[in-house]
Amino acid sequence: MEQQSKTEAKMMHTAPVMKLLPARPDDLLNVIGDMTCISSSFTSQLNDAANSLYKKNYARSLDLCESLLDKVWEELNTGYWKDVPLCWRQAYSVISVMKALNLSALLSDISRNIDHMTILKTCDMGLLMGSPILNNVLARMSREFQQAFGILGQFRKVDMSGDDIQISCQAENNSSNQNSSPTKKVKLNAVDSSCDEVIKCSVINRQLSSSNSEDIISSNKSLHMEAETITRKEDIDAESELVDSYCSNLSERLQETSSVPLPPKIESQTTHDISQCSCPSVQMFQAMFMDLGHPVVITDAIGYWPALTTRRWSLDYLRSVAGCRTVPVEIGTRYTEDSWTQKLMTINEMIDTYITNPEANTKAYLAQHQLFDQVWELRDDISVPVYCCLGEDEDVDINAWFGPAGTISPLHQDPKHNFLCQVMGKKYVRLYSDEHTDSVYPHPTLLLHNTSQIDLDSPDLTQFPNFSSIPCLECILRPGDMLYIPPGHWHYVKSLSVSFSVSFWWH
């Protein structure tokens, strides 16, 4: 009786998740688009696996899925990733869905040695290597499994009883947008709503209207703050008053940091702090910073995030919510090094091996990863900044940057507007205007064309002489700070402590 009850309990993990799938196996396979590049024998085996799953012949379906995934893996790792036909990535996702469900149904089969980690890794591999299908069903399945297995930890338990998880994907099969992830489409009502309230805004440096970058930097010597009372629902013409100027001296702030060395000062370079602004209105941000291409550290704009308040992020919290999740981790100080590589590991493994381990002699960095499409519990802890509504479309790329002290993003540029939001720890950032692109000596190769050849931690001014004469801006980001980096601006980032940042890229 005891063994029977255990079996029934474990089988219950599969039933709720099956509700996320279409009603028929043919509809599940129809999410794979153009299958002309797939052989008839592969298609036959794929149909057999799907039919076996829906007939609850889980053992047969699982064996078929294992074989199918091996074949798709070969296709995904042949040639360049961007050249792989989309149908193979979609197939990988579909097969991962089936494999995870089969594993869940066979948890009680002792001979197969299945545990919850195996199931979650299957979902994660589908998310990492596949293509979003059925309204990102793999992320939904992962959330359901974590709840069912009771591994979300003490910090939070997600209520899976609501409509959010009980979604019929059959209707979504008929949608032209079936392959889009819900977290990639950011509606304006989902952005930061804190500015709907009356906000007192302080802007440093009224002289940013200067069109010359050297004038902009020089203007930091005479700083002003402008305060306005602003309501987004009312006109922007609010009464303003001047208040005392304030700008923290960077050298004083550096004394508070860890022992992580900063890149050396170049005596011939003019260096100034990046201007700061306390939660400007959307219109003010656009007029004074975005339209003029001026970087700014925005404060008091994301402090309401659960990640900074009710569910404050820490190593313990990350373990609790996402510790079992598999992610791609960069191994090495910077991606320009020959020894740099990537490995798949769980977040717990990354923390144990590279962050809390005092003997770790190699840096590890979870960098530029769309973690929030993968782990929705973390996505619930942040919000898209309201200023992203100024974009031309609704697409906002949200990336995670997590690692120990000393991780480095070498001097590089990105083509999109960028909000770099600091959630845990501190980071040092140095910026160079895109006016000086030639003087930062971009790599001549296509692969690294957006990355400078200069190592800021040990610059070779003999090899790169023009670099010594261009001005730069710098800042230290703390939890709650949000740095706006205009498109094309060259930026170098170094963590001064264990750090977690979230970036929002938008056009």
Long-range contacts (C-beta under 8 A, 24 or more apart in sequence): 6-108, 7-108, 10-104, 10-107, 10-108, 11-105, 11-107, 11-108, 12-148, 13-104, 13-107, 13-145, 13-148, 13-149, 14-101, 14-104, 14-105, 16-144, 16-148, 16-160, 16-165, 17-100, 17-101, 17-104, 17-141, 17-144, 17-145, 18-101, 19-166, 19-167, 19-168, 20-134, 20-137, 20-140, 20-141, 20-144, 20-165, 20-167, 20-169, 21-97, 21-101, 21-134, 21-137, 21-169, 22-134, 22-169, 22-170, 22-173, 23-170, 24-54, 25-50, 25-51, 25-53, 25-54, 26-50, 27-170, 27-173, 28-94, 28-97, 28-98, 29-94, 30-173, 31-90, 31-93, 31-94, 31-133, 31-134, 31-173, 31-178, 31-179, 32-87, 32-90, 32-91, 32-94, 33-86, 33-87, 33-90, 33-179, 34-85, 34-86, 34-87, 35-87, 37-85, 37-87, 37-88, 38-87, 38-88, 38-91, 42-68, 42-71, 46-91, 46-94, 46-95, 49-95, 49-98, 50-98, 53-98, 53-101, 53-102, 56-105, 58-101, 58-102, 58-105, 58-106, 59-102, 59-106, 59-109, 61-98, 61-102, 62-99, 62-102, 62-103, 62-106, 65-95, 65-98, 65-99, 65-102, 66-99, 68-95, 69-95, 69-96, 69-99, 73-129, 76-129, 86-131, 89-129, 89-130, 89-131, 90-130, 90-131, 90-133, 90-179, 91-130, 92-126, 92-129, 92-130, 92-131, 93-126, 93-127, 93-130, 93-131, 93-132, 93-133, 93-138, 94-130, 94-133, 95-126, 96-122, 96-123, 96-125, 96-126, 96-130, 96-138, 97-126, 97-133, 97-134, 97-137, 97-138, 97-141, 100-126, 100-138, 100-141, 100-145, 101-141, 104-145, 116-145, 116-149, 116-151, 116-324, 117-324, 117-346, 119-145, 120-145, 120-146, 120-324, 120-325, 120-326, 121-326, 121-346, 124-325, 124-326, 124-327, 124-374, 125-326, 127-373, 127-374, 128-326, 128-327, 128-328, 128-344, 128-374, 131-179, 132-179, 132-180, 132-181, 132-184, 132-373, 133-178, 133-179, 134-169, 134-172, 134-173, 134-178, 135-167, 135-169, 135-172, 135-178, 135-181, 135-182, 136-181, 136-182, 136-183, 136-373, 137-169, 139-181, 139-373, 139-374, 139-375, 139-376, 140-165, 140-167, 140-376, 142-325, 142-374, 142-375, 142-376, 143-376, 143-377, 146-324, 146-377, 151-324, 152-320, 152-321, 152-377, 153-319, 153-320, 153-321, 153-323, 154-320, 155-311, 155-316, 155-317, 155-320, 155-321, 156-311, 156-320, 156-321, 156-377, 158-377, 181-373, 183-372, 183-373, 183-376, 183-379, 183-398, 184-373, 184-395, 184-396, 184-397, 185-394, 185-395, 186-384, 186-388, 186-394, 186-395, 186-396, 187-394, 188-389, 188-394, 190-383, 190-384, 191-383, 191-384, 191-385, 191-386, 191-388, 191-389, 192-301, 192-302, 192-304, 192-383, 192-384, 192-385, 192-386, 193-383, 193-386, 194-279, 194-301, 194-304, 194-386, 195-230, 195-232, 195-279, 195-281, 195-282, 195-301, 195-386, 196-231, 196-232, 196-233, 197-231, 198-229, 198-230, 198-231, 199-229, 199-230, 199-279, 199-281, 200-227, 200-228, 200-229, 200-278, 201-227, 201-228, 201-230, 201-277, 201-278, 201-279, 201-280, 201-281, 201-284, 202-226, 202-227, 202-243, 202-246, 202-277, 202-278, 203-277, 203-278, 203-280, 203-284, 203-288, 204-245, 204-246, 204-247, 204-275, 204-276, 204-277, 205-275, 208-275, 208-288, 208-289, 208-292, 208-294, 209-288, 209-292, 211-292, 213-433, 213-435, 213-436, 213-471, 214-270, 214-471, 216-294, 217-270, 217-272, 217-471, 217-473, 220-247, 220-272, 220-273, 220-275, 221-272, 223-247, 223-275, 228-281, 228-284, 230-281, 230-284, 232-281, 232-282, 236-281, 236-283, 236-284, 247-273, 247-275, 247-276, 248-273, 248-276, 249-273, 250-474, 250-475, 250-476, 253-476, 254-476, 257-426, 257-428, 257-476, 257-496, 257-497, 258-405, 258-426, 258-496, 258-497, 260-405, 260-406, 260-494, 260-495, 260-496, 260-497, 261-457, 262-428, 262-494, 263-428, 263-430, 263-456, 263-457, 263-459, 263-492, 263-494, 264-457, 264-458, 264-459, 266-459, 266-461, 266-467, 266-468, 268-468, 268-469, 269-468, 269-469, 269-470, 269-471, 269-472, 270-471, 270-472, 271-471, 271-472, 271-473, 271-474, 272-471, 272-473, 272-474, 273-473, 273-474, 273-475, 274-429, 274-431, 274-473, 274-474, 274-475, 274-483, 282-386, 282-387, 282-389, 282-390, 285-387, 285-390, 285-484, 286-387, 286-390, 289-484, 289-486, 290-387, 290-390, 290-417, 290-484, 290-486, 293-433, 293-486, 293-487, 293-489, 294-486, 295-431, 295-473, 295-483, 295-484, 295-485, 295-486, 295-489, 296-483, 296-484, 297-475, 297-477, 297-481, 297-482, 297-483, 297-484, 298-419, 298-481, 298-482, 298-483, 298-484, 299-480, 299-481, 299-482, 300-480, 301-385, 301-386, 301-482, 302-382, 302-383, 302-385, 302-421, 302-480, 302-482, 303-480, 305-381, 305-382, 305-383, 305-423, 306-380, 306-381, 306-382, 307-378, 307-381, 307-382, 307-423, 308-423, 308-479, 308-480, 311-381, 313-381, 313-423, 313-424, 313-500, 314-424, 315-351, 315-355, 315-356, 315-498, 318-347, 318-351, 318-402, 318-500, 319-347, 319-348, 319-351, 321-375, 321-377, 321-378, 322-347, 322-371, 322-375, 322-377, 322-378, 323-347, 323-348, 323-351, 324-348, 325-374, 325-375, 327-366, 327-369, 327-371, 327-374, 328-366, 328-369, 329-354, 329-364, 329-365, 329-366, 330-364, 330-365, 330-366, 330-367, 331-362, 331-363, 331-364, 332-362, 332-363, 333-363, 333-406, 333-407, 333-408, 334-408, 334-409, 334-410, 335-367, 335-410, 336-410, 336-448, 336-451, 354-403, 354-404, 355-403, 355-404, 355-498, 360-404, 363-403, 363-404, 363-406, 363-407, 363-408, 364-403, 364-404, 364-407, 365-401, 365-402, 365-403, 365-407, 366-400, 366-401, 366-402, 366-403, 367-401, 367-403, 367-407, 367-409, 368-399, 368-401, 368-503, 369-399, 369-400, 370-397, 370-398, 370-399, 370-400, 371-399, 371-400, 371-402, 372-398, 372-400, 372-502, 373-398, 382-421, 382-423, 382-502, 384-504, 385-419, 385-421, 385-482, 385-504, 387-419, 387-484, 388-419, 388-504, 388-506, 391-417, 391-506, 391-507, 392-507, 393-507, 395-506, 395-507, 396-504, 396-505, 396-506, 397-503, 397-504, 397-505, 397-506, 398-502, 398-503, 398-504, 399-502, 399-503, 399-505, 400-500, 400-501, 400-502, 401-499, 401-500, 401-501, 401-502, 401-503, 402-499, 402-500, 402-501, 403-495, 403-498, 403-499, 404-495, 404-498, 404-499, 405-495, 405-496, 405-497, 405-498, 405-499, 406-494, 406-495, 407-494, 407-495, 407-499, 408-457, 408-492, 408-493, 408-494, 408-495, 409-491, 409-492, 409-493, 409-494, 410-451, 410-452, 410-455, 410-456, 410-492, 411-440, 411-451, 411-452, 411-454, 411-456, 411-490, 411-491, 411-492, 412-450, 412-451, 412-452, 412-490, 412-491, 412-492, 413-437, 413-450, 413-488, 413-489, 413-490, 413-491, 414-450, 414-485, 414-487, 414-488, 414-505, 415-450, 415-487, 415-488, 416-487, 416-505, 416-506, 416-507, 417-484, 417-485, 417-486, 417-487, 417-505, 417-506, 417-507, 418-484, 418-485, 418-486, 418-487, 418-503, 418-504, 418-505, 419-482, 419-483, 419-484, 419-485, 419-503, 419-504, 420-477, 420-482, 420-483, 420-485, 420-493, 420-501, 420-502, 420-503, 421-481, 421-482, 421-483, 421-501, 421-502, 421-503, 421-504, 422-477, 422-478, 422-479, 422-480, 422-481, 422-482, 422-483, 422-499, 422-501, 423-479, 423-500, 423-501, 423-502, 424-479, 424-498, 424-499, 424-500, 425-479, 425-495, 425-496, 425-497, 425-498, 425-499, 425-500, 426-476, 426-477, 426-478, 426-495, 426-496, 426-497, 426-499, 427-476, 427-477, 427-493, 427-494, 427-495, 427-496, 427-499, 427-501, 428-474, 428-475, 428-476, 428-477, 428-493, 428-494, 428-495, 428-496, 429-474, 429-475, 429-476, 429-477, 429-483, 429-491, 429-492, 429-493, 430-456, 430-472, 430-473, 430-474, 430-491, 430-492, 431-472, 431-473, 431-474, 431-485, 431-489, 431-490, 431-491, 432-470, 432-471, 432-472, 432-473, 432-489, 432-490, 432-491, 433-470, 433-471, 433-489, 433-490, 434-486, 434-487, 434-488, 434-489, 434-490, 436-470, 436-490, 437-488, 437-490, 438-466, 439-466, 439-467, 439-469, 439-470, 440-467, 440-470, 440-490, 441-466, 441-467, 452-490, 456-492, 477-501
